[in-house]
Amino acid sequence: MKTLIDNLYSWQECTEFDIEKIQELYRECVSKSQVDLIGSFGFGRAVAVNAEGMYIYTSDGRQILDFTGGIGVLNHGHNHPRILAARIEYQKQKKMEVHKNFLSQYIAGLSHNIKKLLPEDLDISYFCNSGAEAVEGAVKLAYKYHDANRKYVLHADISFHGKLLGAAGLTGSPELDYKFPTIPNIESFEYNNIESVKDVVSKIRQPNGESDIYAIVLEPLNASTLRECSEEFLKELRGICDSEGIVLILDEVYTGWAKTGELFNFMKKGVIPDIVTFAKSFGGGKASISGYTTRTPFYRQAYDNLNDATLHSTTFNGFGEECITAMEAINIIVEDDYVGKSKRIHQRLSSGLTNLQGEYPEFIEEARGSGALHGVLLNRDINPFLKSLISFLPAKVFKDELFVSKLITGSVISELFNTHNILTFYGSNREIPLIISPSLIVTDEELDRFLDALDKTLAIGKRKLIMSFLKQKVLKK
Ligand SMILES: Cc1ncc(COP(=O)(O)O)c(C=O)c1O
């Protein structure tokens, strides 16, 4: 019998699970391969007990400096006290979550605040729950704006827009190269190459000569490779969209809310999209809320009539506690000058990483990034000894062209965690950079601690780092 009440865990019981128990349950009812994948790293064998600010505390008593920034979610750090307080207060007052029959005061207030913070007529917002959902909502709005009179949507060859069927089809990344079905008529152009955009746009025409493209979707800074569009590229792209009547969607799911120097990356370049998507730190690290904001005429034309008013919605659209969390998150970003913090972090990180590149030119190929989102590309050459050593690994890993890059970057991540108690991760697209993406509350001392740890790690050398990473993978088995 599977469902005896006695056999059900309470959430409090789960907090007592050790890593063996968690892995056993994952193998049994979540994913065996996730255990194998994450278990390759030291952090895959630790249990996170709680987290505050820049730190995660593990069951074996370690205090880990979190330099992942929650992969975009934690601009405010873990469990920001104002965000916790707002949610507790909201719950204590037994506020209502579901607003299908009532207009929501919280959707109203949150949309108003976003309108105040965004330029020109980026005034109308819609809230959902994930980044992919925001991107698909934006693309759908663009299609409806053209009233199904245009067929094509363009995206960049280097991009990540999410893993739902539509968003994955719009993503240009080897990570998602499985041929799932997706929305029809997707074409791509080369990232940050205006000639490539012009080339594609000039070819996709309706019989009357008008463009057949309803939208272009683009990350102004691609978060998985840290490649950033130039101001010149974005201005020309804006010009093309204006003259061809194409809806320009900038995906700022990762880069939004001060991550890359300004409130939104597009604000650095003075190029305003027709729709901007956001998620991640919009929820202050606590709420899974995402959304898009669009220019008024685009929304009016697409949906603003009685027949189409609910043509796009979702059950969890603008839940109360999610909205008030986002409001608090935004107010903190403004009141505590997260844009200023992001610029300060940029200066310290980019000069520190450039210095390290000078010190280890044979190890660091390139350092790039913006605000609190940086990456270093590690040189993927390995000597014949390492080549012969890894040839003993299962043949399937070599099907992954990026395996050696993953191995090298993974070895650095592993050393940073095991020896220095610092958590990092890598980006996965056509390149595999070590991503350095701290929360915006990081202090100068913490930035220096990270740079010092990376210095000590690189000083060990590629061969030794890889050997100890592989040894650790073998020993854990
Ligand atoms: C730029 C960008 N767009 C979309 C997404 C998809 O967001 P989600 O994973 O919440 O669906 C991500 C996720 O990392 C992202 O970085």
The ligand as a Gaussian input file, in Angstrom:
#p B3LYP/6-31G(d) Opt

LIG

0 1
 C       17.510000      35.442000     -20.171000
 C       16.627000      34.337000     -19.677000
 N       15.406000      34.196000     -20.198000
 C       14.572000      33.231000     -19.801000
 C       14.954000      32.340000     -18.817000
 C       14.009000      31.255000     -18.397000
 O       13.575000      31.485000     -17.102000
 P       12.886000      30.285000     -16.278000
 O       13.968000      29.310000     -16.001000
 O       12.360000      30.957000     -15.048000
 O       11.809000      29.746000     -17.137000
 C       16.214000      32.457000     -18.231000
 C       16.640000      31.511000     -17.201000
 O       17.771000      31.427000     -16.796000
 C       17.085000      33.477000     -18.680000
 O       18.307000      33.622000     -18.173000

